[in-house]
Amino acid sequence: MGFRGFRVIGLFCLSFIGTATARVGEIQRITVLVHDGAGVPEPVLREAKREASRVFREAGIEIHWLDCGSSWPQRPCQFSPHSDALVLHIVPNGRTTRAAVFGEAFLGEGGHGKYADVFYDRMANAGRTWGTKVARLLGAVSAHELGHLVLGSRAHSVAGIMAPIWEEDSLRRVGMGTLLFSKEQSALMRARILGWTLSAKDSGKADY
């Protein structure tokens, strides 16, 4: 089972540090616009967002969610590619033919991106096969793909939530809620988000 990233496919499927390093240890915040094109039951979506939020909170990052429904874009989800918000699309199936690919982050040549897809029907099927709660799996996969958007290219790691291959032990840890970002990934994400925030303030762009 895996993920598809920028020209990278995994089965089960560094960057800007900024100058204000003294603030990297502070809690950082991101806005995520959620477009549910798969008709996920509201209790499942709510639990999945709670799980993804918990994973990011462990990394020192708070997520502000904006639900955009199925007819996106709409207010308050008008999206500017120049904003520091990220967009998460929940779709039934991806364009890939591999049923074990559960998500895709879209990164440009410079390793930057704002959009990610996660494939709900594939996760629901895998959850039934592996006995993993689909809300937990949706939350973990969403955190993985959002991690790609924040970390940029070469974000995969040998272990943890950013591993390109999730073996049985990783699936067990998804169920236990212990599949997380590493300390190094957490610090890098906070630094990059801080850079986005400072850049947005300097340019006078409004937050969502």
C-alpha atoms as a printed R data frame, in Angstrom:
    type eleno elety resid chain resno       x      y       z
1   ATOM     1    CA   MET     A     1   0.000  0.000   0.000
2   ATOM     2    CA   GLY     A     2   1.375  3.409  -0.581
3   ATOM     3    CA   PHE     A     3   1.546  6.920  -1.819
4   ATOM     4    CA   ARG     A     4   2.344  8.758  -4.961
5   ATOM     5    CA   GLY     A     5   4.326 11.961  -4.726
6   ATOM     6    CA   PHE     A     6   6.070 14.225  -7.183
7   ATOM     7    CA   ARG     A     7   7.381 11.662  -9.678
8   ATOM     8    CA   VAL     A     8   7.686  9.145  -6.837
9   ATOM     9    CA   ILE     A     9   5.516  6.075  -6.242
10  ATOM    10    CA   GLY     A    10   5.820  3.959  -3.096
11  ATOM    11    CA   LEU     A    11   4.124  0.656  -2.298
12  ATOM    12    CA   PHE     A    12   1.593  1.395   0.449
13  ATOM    13    CA   CYS     A    13   1.681  3.282  -0.741
14  ATOM    14    CA   LEU     A    14  16.474 20.059   2.707
15  ATOM    15    CA   SER     A    15  14.830 23.087   2.338
16  ATOM    16    CA   PHE     A    16  14.082 26.545   3.689
17  ATOM    17    CA   ILE     A    17  15.128 26.980   7.318
18  ATOM    18    CA   GLY     A    18  14.698 30.734   7.545
19  ATOM    19    CA   THR     A    19  16.654 33.265   9.500
20  ATOM    20    CA   ALA     A    20  14.448 33.553  12.571
21  ATOM    21    CA   THR     A    21  15.631 30.241  13.994
22  ATOM    22    CA   ALA     A    22  14.985 31.358  17.553
23  ATOM    23    CA   ARG     A    23  11.254 31.012  16.853
24  ATOM    24    CA   VAL     A    24  11.412 27.590  15.222
25  ATOM    25    CA   GLY     A    25  10.658 25.886  18.532
26  ATOM    26    CA   GLU     A    26   7.363 27.730  18.882
27  ATOM    27    CA   ILE     A    27   4.005 26.233  17.920
28  ATOM    28    CA   GLN     A    28   3.356 26.931  14.238
29  ATOM    29    CA   ARG     A    29   0.000 26.944  12.468
30  ATOM    30    CA   ILE     A    30  -1.216 25.999   9.021
31  ATOM    31    CA   THR     A    31  -4.577 26.289   7.298
32  ATOM    32    CA   VAL     A    32  -5.885 23.291   5.362
33  ATOM    33    CA   LEU     A    33  -8.828 23.598   2.978
34  ATOM    34    CA   VAL     A    34 -10.660 20.267   2.745
35  ATOM    35    CA   HIS     A    35 -12.623 19.400  -0.375
36  ATOM    36    CA   ASP     A    36 -14.591 16.182   0.166
37  ATOM    37    CA   GLY     A    37 -15.407 14.824  -3.254
38  ATOM    38    CA   ALA     A    38 -15.860 11.266  -1.970
39  ATOM    39    CA   GLY     A    39 -18.869 11.739   0.287
40  ATOM    40    CA   VAL     A    40 -17.046 10.688   3.444
41  ATOM    41    CA   PRO     A    41 -19.485 10.203   6.348
42  ATOM    42    CA   GLU     A    42 -19.276 13.232   8.626
43  ATOM    43    CA   PRO     A    43 -18.255 11.268  11.761
44  ATOM    44    CA   VAL     A    44 -15.449  9.573   9.801
45  ATOM    45    CA   LEU     A    45 -14.194 12.872   8.385
46  ATOM    46    CA   ARG     A    46 -14.344 14.521  11.789
47  ATOM    47    CA   GLU     A    47 -12.302 11.733  13.393
48  ATOM    48    CA   ALA     A    48  -9.820 11.722  10.497
49  ATOM    49    CA   LYS     A    49  -9.201 15.460  10.876
50  ATOM    50    CA   ARG     A    50  -8.812 14.991  14.605
51  ATOM    51    CA   GLU     A    51  -6.224 12.253  13.999
52  ATOM    52    CA   ALA     A    52  -4.265 14.296  11.441
53  ATOM    53    CA   SER     A    53  -4.364 17.264  13.819
54  ATOM    54    CA   ARG     A    54  -2.995 15.108  16.626
55  ATOM    55    CA   VAL     A    55  -0.124 13.859  14.460
56  ATOM    56    CA   PHE     A    56   0.818 17.422  13.509
57  ATOM    57    CA   ARG     A    57   0.367 18.642  17.086
58  ATOM    58    CA   GLU     A    58   2.961 16.085  18.161
59  ATOM    59    CA   ALA     A    59   5.276 17.886  15.699
60  ATOM    60    CA   GLY     A    60   4.492 21.296  17.238
61  ATOM    61    CA   ILE     A    61   2.042 22.366  14.525
62  ATOM    62    CA   GLU     A    62  -1.641 23.248  14.832
63  ATOM    63    CA   ILE     A    63  -3.982 22.756  11.868
64  ATOM    64    CA   HIS     A    64  -6.856 25.134  11.180
65  ATOM    65    CA   TRP     A    65  -9.359 23.231   9.018
66  ATOM    66    CA   LEU     A    66 -11.754 24.854   6.566
67  ATOM    67    CA   ASP     A    67 -14.452 22.527   5.234
68  ATOM    68    CA   CYS     A    68 -15.160 23.344   1.607
69  ATOM    69    CA   GLY     A    69 -17.804 20.703   0.961
70  ATOM    70    CA   SER     A    70 -18.083 18.961  -2.387
71  ATOM    71    CA   SER     A    71 -18.599 22.064  -4.566
72  ATOM    72    CA   TRP     A    72 -15.182 23.673  -4.252
73  ATOM    73    CA   PRO     A    73 -14.143 26.464  -4.490
74  ATOM    74    CA   GLN     A    74 -16.702 28.368  -2.483
75  ATOM    75    CA   ARG     A    75 -16.588 30.900   0.289
76  ATOM    76    CA   PRO     A    76 -14.725 30.869   2.600
77  ATOM    77    CA   CYS     A    77 -12.599 28.551   0.473
78  ATOM    78    CA   GLN     A    78 -11.549 30.906  -2.294
79  ATOM    79    CA   PHE     A    79  -7.948 29.838  -2.713
80  ATOM    80    CA   SER     A    80  -5.027 31.904  -3.869
81  ATOM    81    CA   PRO     A    81  -1.906 29.964  -4.872
82  ATOM    82    CA   HIS     A    82   0.086 32.770  -3.259
83  ATOM    83    CA   SER     A    83  -1.427 32.126   0.181
84  ATOM    84    CA   ASP     A    84   0.173 29.898   2.794
85  ATOM    85    CA   ALA     A    85  -2.880 27.602   2.944
86  ATOM    86    CA   LEU     A    86  -2.806 23.997   1.718
87  ATOM    87    CA   VAL     A    87  -5.571 22.159  -0.141
88  ATOM    88    CA   LEU     A    88  -6.535 18.542   0.620
89  ATOM    89    CA   HIS     A    89  -8.849 16.812  -1.861
90  ATOM    90    CA   ILE     A    90 -10.565 13.614  -0.750
91  ATOM    91    CA   VAL     A    91 -11.476 11.724  -3.907
92  ATOM    92    CA   PRO     A    92 -12.870  8.209  -4.423
93  ATOM    93    CA   ASN     A    93  -9.950  6.924  -6.484
94  ATOM    94    CA   GLY     A    94  -6.743  8.284  -7.915
95  ATOM    95    CA   ARG     A    95  -5.538  8.416 -11.475
96  ATOM    96    CA   THR     A    96  -2.953  5.740 -10.718
97  ATOM    97    CA   THR     A    97  -3.764  2.149 -11.613
98  ATOM    98    CA   ARG     A    98  -2.149  0.757  -8.474
99  ATOM    99    CA   ALA     A    99  -4.906  0.077  -5.943
100 ATOM   100    CA   ALA     A   100  -2.317  0.231  -3.155
101 ATOM   101    CA   VAL     A   101  -1.493  3.906  -3.813
102 ATOM   102    CA   PHE     A   102  -3.536  5.946  -1.342
103 ATOM   103    CA   GLY     A   103  -2.471  9.525  -1.979
104 ATOM   104    CA   GLU     A   104  -0.584 11.948  -4.137
105 ATOM   105    CA   ALA     A   105   1.064 15.284  -3.351
106 ATOM   106    CA   PHE     A   106   1.636 17.628  -6.264
107 ATOM   107    CA   LEU     A   107   5.049 19.279  -6.101
108 ATOM   108    CA   GLY     A   108   6.670 21.486  -8.701
109 ATOM   109    CA   GLU     A   109  10.235 21.374  -9.911
110 ATOM   110    CA   GLY     A   110  11.374 23.427  -6.931
111 ATOM   111    CA   GLY     A   111   9.810 20.981  -4.473
112 ATOM   112    CA   HIS     A   112   6.954 23.318  -3.549
113 ATOM   113    CA   GLY     A   113   3.262 22.506  -3.682
114 ATOM   114    CA   LYS     A   114  -0.146 23.391  -2.273
115 ATOM   115    CA   TYR     A   115  -2.366 20.517  -3.390
116 ATOM   116    CA   ALA     A   116  -2.701 16.882  -2.341
117 ATOM   117    CA   ASP     A   117  -5.217 14.146  -3.124
118 ATOM   118    CA   VAL     A   118  -6.126 11.193  -0.914
119 ATOM   119    CA   PHE     A   119  -8.081  8.231  -2.260
120 ATOM   120    CA   TYR     A   120 -10.898  7.343   0.120
121 ATOM   121    CA   ASP     A   121 -12.354  4.213  -1.497
122 ATOM   122    CA   ARG     A   122  -8.943  2.562  -1.582
123 ATOM   123    CA   MET     A   123  -8.439  3.307   2.117
124 ATOM   124    CA   ALA     A   124 -11.888  1.972   2.981
125 ATOM   125    CA   ASN     A   125 -11.095 -1.282   1.160
126 ATOM   126    CA   ALA     A   126  -7.676 -1.538   2.821
127 ATOM   127    CA   GLY     A   127  -9.195 -0.850   6.216
128 ATOM   128    CA   ARG     A   128 -11.547 -3.787   5.802
129 ATOM   129    CA   THR     A   129  -8.715 -6.024   4.604
130 ATOM   130    CA   TRP     A   130  -6.230 -5.100   7.337
131 ATOM   131    CA   GLY     A   131  -8.683 -4.396  10.143
132 ATOM   132    CA   THR     A   132  -7.569 -0.757  10.412
133 ATOM   133    CA   LYS     A   133 -10.200  1.841  11.244
134 ATOM   134    CA   VAL     A   134 -10.781  3.861   8.078
135 ATOM   135    CA   ALA     A   135 -10.930  7.182   9.966
136 ATOM   136    CA   ARG     A   136  -7.495  6.523  11.476
137 ATOM   137    CA   LEU     A   137  -6.124  5.515   8.087
138 ATOM   138    CA   LEU     A   138  -7.618  8.592   6.396
139 ATOM   139    CA   GLY     A   139  -6.101 10.794   9.088
140 ATOM   140    CA   ALA     A   140  -2.659  9.197   8.788
141 ATOM   141    CA   VAL     A   141  -2.613  9.284   4.978
142 ATOM   142    CA   SER     A   142  -3.756 12.928   5.038
143 ATOM   143    CA   ALA     A   143  -0.954 13.752   7.463
144 ATOM   144    CA   HIS     A   144   1.546 11.963   5.185
145 ATOM   145    CA   GLU     A   145   0.472 13.925   2.097
146 ATOM   146    CA   LEU     A   146   0.330 17.251   3.952
147 ATOM   147    CA   GLY     A   147   3.791 16.387   5.233
148 ATOM   148    CA   HIS     A   148   4.972 16.196   1.628
149 ATOM   149    CA   LEU     A   149   3.589 19.675   0.951
150 ATOM   150    CA   VAL     A   150   5.323 21.156   3.985
151 ATOM   151    CA   LEU     A   151   8.614 19.251   3.746
152 ATOM   152    CA   GLY     A   152   8.970 19.498  -0.020
153 ATOM   153    CA   SER     A   153  10.887 17.030  -2.180
154 ATOM   154    CA   ARG     A   154  12.886 14.148  -0.710
155 ATOM   155    CA   ALA     A   155  10.487 14.011   2.245
156 ATOM   156    CA   HIS     A   156  10.365 10.220   2.496
157 ATOM   157    CA   SER     A   157  12.184  8.629   5.416
158 ATOM   158    CA   VAL     A   158  13.235  5.124   6.388
159 ATOM   159    CA   ALA     A   159  10.697  4.916   9.202
160 ATOM   160    CA   GLY     A   160   7.772  6.827  10.670
161 ATOM   161    CA   ILE     A   161   4.790  8.425   8.971
162 ATOM   162    CA   MET     A   162   6.868  9.640   6.011
163 ATOM   163    CA   ALA     A   163   8.120  6.158   5.109
164 ATOM   164    CA   PRO     A   164   7.227  5.354   1.478
165 ATOM   165    CA   ILE     A   165   6.374  1.763   2.396
166 ATOM   166    CA   TRP     A   166   4.051  0.946   5.284
167 ATOM   167    CA   GLU     A   167   4.496 -2.634   6.385
168 ATOM   168    CA   GLU     A   168   2.264 -4.502   8.826
169 ATOM   169    CA   ASP     A   169   3.996 -2.867  11.803
170 ATOM   170    CA   SER     A   170   3.268  0.588  10.407
171 ATOM   171    CA   LEU     A   171  -0.405 -0.301   9.947
172 ATOM   172    CA   ARG     A   172  -0.500 -1.492  13.537
173 ATOM   173    CA   ARG     A   173   1.018  1.817  14.628
174 ATOM   174    CA   VAL     A   174  -1.622  3.714  12.627
175 ATOM   175    CA   GLY     A   175  -4.253  1.911  14.677
176 ATOM   176    CA   MET     A   176  -2.386  2.739  17.889
177 ATOM   177    CA   GLY     A   177  -1.784  6.354  16.848
178 ATOM   178    CA   THR     A   178   1.990  6.065  17.166
179 ATOM   179    CA   LEU     A   179   3.035  6.561  13.527
180 ATOM   180    CA   LEU     A   180   4.483 10.076  13.716
181 ATOM   181    CA   PHE     A   181   6.918 12.566  12.201
182 ATOM   182    CA   SER     A   182  10.527 12.358  13.369
183 ATOM   183    CA   LYS     A   183  12.046 15.119  15.476
184 ATOM   184    CA   GLU     A   184  14.076 16.281  12.493
185 ATOM   185    CA   GLN     A   185  11.025 16.397  10.232
186 ATOM   186    CA   SER     A   186   9.050 18.231  12.907
187 ATOM   187    CA   ALA     A   187  11.735 20.899  13.299
188 ATOM   188    CA   LEU     A   188  12.046 21.344   9.543
189 ATOM   189    CA   MET     A   189   8.289 21.694   9.085
190 ATOM   190    CA   ARG     A   190   8.074 24.319  11.831
191 ATOM   191    CA   ALA     A   191  10.924 26.236  10.193
192 ATOM   192    CA   ARG     A   192   9.298 26.153   6.772
193 ATOM   193    CA   ILE     A   193   5.896 27.182   8.112
194 ATOM   194    CA   LEU     A   194   7.513 30.029  10.029
195 ATOM   195    CA   GLY     A   195   9.104 31.136   6.777
196 ATOM   196    CA   TRP     A   196   5.718 31.099   5.038
197 ATOM   197    CA   THR     A   197   4.171 33.122   7.862
198 ATOM   198    CA   LEU     A   198   6.907 35.740   7.852
199 ATOM   199    CA   SER     A   199   6.758 35.993   4.068
200 ATOM   200    CA   ALA     A   200   2.981 36.463   4.132
201 ATOM   201    CA   LYS     A   201   3.256 39.174   6.773
202 ATOM   202    CA   ASP     A   202   5.990 40.980   4.857
203 ATOM   203    CA   SER     A   203   3.854 40.995   1.709
204 ATOM   204    CA   GLY     A   204   0.722 42.061   3.576
205 ATOM   205    CA   LYS     A   205  -1.301 39.000   2.556
206 ATOM   206    CA   ALA     A   206  -4.333 38.217   4.671
207 ATOM   207    CA   ASP     A   207  -4.680 34.889   6.453
208 ATOM   208    CA   TYR     A   208  -7.681 32.636   6.014
